[in-house]
Amino acid sequence: MLMYIAIGLLVLWLLGLVTGFLGNLIYIVLVVAVVLFLVNFITGRKTV
């Protein structure tokens, strides 16, 4: 589930980057997505 959240945040970041809708706040979304991905990668847990 954590991976799906990270992927969703990355998609939102890409949409915001293309449209410029959220401005600078979109970079916060990118940082959160990267952190979630790293936590999932480091813990190595398999989520269903």
C-alpha positions in Angstrom: 0.0 0.0 0.0 2.9 2.4 0.7 4.2 1.9 -2.8 0.8 2.8 -4.2 0.8 6.0 -2.2 4.3 6.9 -3.4 3.3 6.2 -7.0 0.2 8.3 -6.7 2.2 11.2 -5.3 4.7 10.9 -8.1 1.9 11.0 -10.6 0.4 14.1 -8.9 3.9 15.7 -9.0 4.3 15.1 -12.7 0.8 16.5 -13.4 1.6 19.6 -11.3 5.0 20.0 -13.0 3.3 19.9 -16.4 0.4 22.2 -15.6 2.1 24.3 -13.0 -1.2 24.3 -11.1 0.2 23.9 -7.6 3.4 26.0 -8.1 6.2 25.4 -5.7 4.1 23.3 -3.3 4.4 20.4 -5.8 8.0 19.9 -4.7 6.8 19.0 -1.2 4.8 16.2 -2.8 7.9 15.0 -4.6 9.9 14.9 -1.4 7.1 12.9 0.4 6.9 10.4 -2.5 10.7 9.9 -2.5 10.7 9.4 1.3 7.9 6.9 1.2 9.6 5.0 -1.6 12.9 4.9 0.3 11.2 3.8 3.5 9.5 1.0 1.6 12.7 0.0 -0.1 14.8 0.0 3.1 12.3 -1.9 5.2 12.0 -4.5 2.4 8.5 -5.4 3.5 6.2 -6.9 0.9 2.8 -5.1 1.0 -0.3 -6.8 -0.3 
